[in-house]
């Protein structure tokens, strides 16, 4: 198993594609709201980033020594100001706070998915 660990928070359509591409070079963990069977060398985890306690439970069991890279690419559950705040502010804060061994984290990549999709629709 590879030494470098990547956590992809929001491992749906976009995050799932990234996970598959990275899985040959990294140990990949994909965090989703709803559980999914692990496949393609991707270890799926289930937690809600809006609830710090659910993250703490999952991270303390699976990611005890932390991760090297964090890719945060969630879509809010609704298109409201509160949903965006819950996802992009509270969720990211909870993820970083609950992540074990924060000194191990080398890079955070933040991808606001809803903005990316809207931009693609306008430009594309």
C-alpha positions as CSV (number, residue, x, y, z in Angstrom):
1,X,0.0,0.0,0.0
2,X,1.2,3.5,-0.8
3,X,2.7,5.7,1.9
4,X,1.0,9.1,1.0
5,X,-2.6,9.5,2.1
6,X,-5.2,11.6,0.3
7,X,-8.6,12.5,1.8
8,X,-11.2,13.6,-0.7
9,X,-14.1,15.2,1.1
10,X,-17.0,15.1,-1.3
11,X,-16.2,12.0,-3.2
12,X,-19.1,12.1,-5.6
13,X,-19.0,12.6,-9.4
14,X,-16.0,15.0,-9.5
15,X,-14.3,13.8,-6.4
16,X,-14.8,10.2,-7.4
17,X,-13.0,10.8,-10.7
18,X,-10.1,12.4,-8.9
19,X,-10.0,9.5,-6.5
20,X,-9.7,7.0,-9.3
21,X,-6.9,8.9,-10.9
22,X,-4.9,9.2,-7.7
23,X,-5.5,5.7,-6.4
24,X,-2.6,4.2,-8.3
25,X,-0.1,6.6,-6.6
26,X,-1.7,7.3,-3.2
27,X,-3.7,5.6,-0.5
28,X,-7.1,7.3,-1.2
29,X,-10.0,7.9,1.3
30,X,-13.2,9.3,0.0
31,X,-15.6,10.9,2.4
32,X,-19.3,11.1,1.5
33,X,-22.5,11.8,3.4
34,X,-23.9,8.4,2.5
35,X,-21.8,5.2,2.8
36,X,-20.5,3.4,-0.2
37,X,-18.7,0.2,-0.6
38,X,-15.0,0.6,-1.1
39,X,-13.7,-0.1,-4.6
40,X,-10.9,0.6,-7.0
41,X,-8.4,0.9,-4.1
42,X,-10.6,3.8,-2.7
43,X,-11.6,3.5,0.9
44,X,-15.0,5.2,1.3
45,X,-15.9,6.8,4.6
46,X,-19.3,8.2,5.6
47,X,-19.8,11.3,7.7
48,X,-21.5,14.7,7.5
49,X,-19.0,17.6,7.6
50,X,-21.6,19.8,9.1
51,X,-21.5,17.6,12.3
52,X,-18.0,17.6,13.9
53,X,-18.9,14.5,16.0
54,X,-19.5,12.4,12.9
55,X,-16.1,13.4,11.5
56,X,-14.4,12.8,14.8
57,X,-15.8,9.2,15.0
58,X,-14.7,8.3,11.5
59,X,-11.3,10.0,11.6
60,X,-10.4,8.5,15.0
61,X,-11.2,5.0,13.7
62,X,-9.7,5.1,10.2
63,X,-7.3,8.1,9.8
64,X,-5.6,8.0,13.2
65,X,-2.3,9.3,11.8
66,X,-3.8,12.0,9.6
67,X,-3.4,12.5,5.8
68,X,-0.8,14.2,3.6
69,X,-3.3,15.9,1.2
70,X,-6.9,17.0,1.6
71,X,-9.1,17.7,-1.4
72,X,-12.3,19.5,-0.4
73,X,-14.9,19.4,-3.2
74,X,-18.4,19.3,-1.9
75,X,-21.7,20.5,-3.3
76,X,-24.1,22.1,-0.8
77,X,-27.3,20.1,-0.2
78,X,-29.4,23.1,-1.2
79,X,-28.8,26.4,-3.0
80,X,-29.3,28.7,0.0
81,X,-26.8,31.0,1.7
82,X,-27.0,28.9,4.9
83,X,-26.3,25.6,3.0
84,X,-23.3,27.2,1.3
85,X,-22.1,28.5,4.7
86,X,-22.6,25.1,6.3
87,X,-20.7,23.3,3.5
88,X,-17.9,25.6,2.7
89,X,-17.2,27.4,6.1
90,X,-18.5,25.2,8.9
91,X,-17.8,21.9,7.1
92,X,-14.2,22.8,6.2
93,X,-13.6,24.1,9.7
94,X,-15.0,20.9,11.2
95,X,-12.9,18.8,8.8
96,X,-9.7,20.6,9.7
97,X,-10.4,20.6,13.4
98,X,-11.2,16.9,13.6
99,X,-8.5,15.7,11.3
100,X,-5.9,13.8,13.4
101,X,-2.2,14.9,13.2
102,X,-2.7,18.2,11.4
103,X,1.0,18.8,11.1
104,X,1.1,15.9,8.6
105,X,-1.1,17.8,6.2
106,X,1.0,19.2,3.4
107,X,-1.6,20.7,1.1
108,X,-5.3,21.6,1.1
109,X,-7.0,21.9,-2.3
110,X,-10.4,23.7,-2.1
111,X,-12.8,23.1,-5.0
112,X,-16.1,24.9,-4.7
113,X,-18.0,22.4,-6.9
114,X,-21.2,24.4,-7.4
115,X,-19.2,27.4,-8.7
116,X,-17.2,25.1,-11.0
117,X,-20.3,23.5,-12.5
118,X,-22.0,26.9,-13.0
119,X,-18.9,28.3,-14.7
120,X,-18.7,25.3,-17.0
121,X,-22.3,25.7,-18.0
122,X,-21.8,29.4,-18.7
123,X,-18.5,29.1,-20.5
124,X,-19.0,25.7,-22.1
